[in-house]
Amino acid sequence: MLLRVLILYIMLTFSTYALHLNTFAVFELKEQLQMLYINMWELLTQLQYVTPDQRLVVYAEIEHIKQQIIDTIDLLKQHDTHEHE
């Protein structure tokens, strides 16, 4: 029984380490990217009913979210590049 537990523990340790060195960082970036996409959809939906004055604010927020999406994708690409060198 103890041998089984020890083998299982060793297998789990190696399998979690073998996936990626930056697994948690990549997970966080993907989660952040999903939230940014959701925020972008909400802003695009707001364009349907905002006043002309508010529209300028929404456009500025869309540009800000767009830049954050680009930066997050660049970070994901950097992690992937470092992982597969």
Order of alpha helices (4+ residues) and beta strands (2+ residues): alpha-alpha-alpha
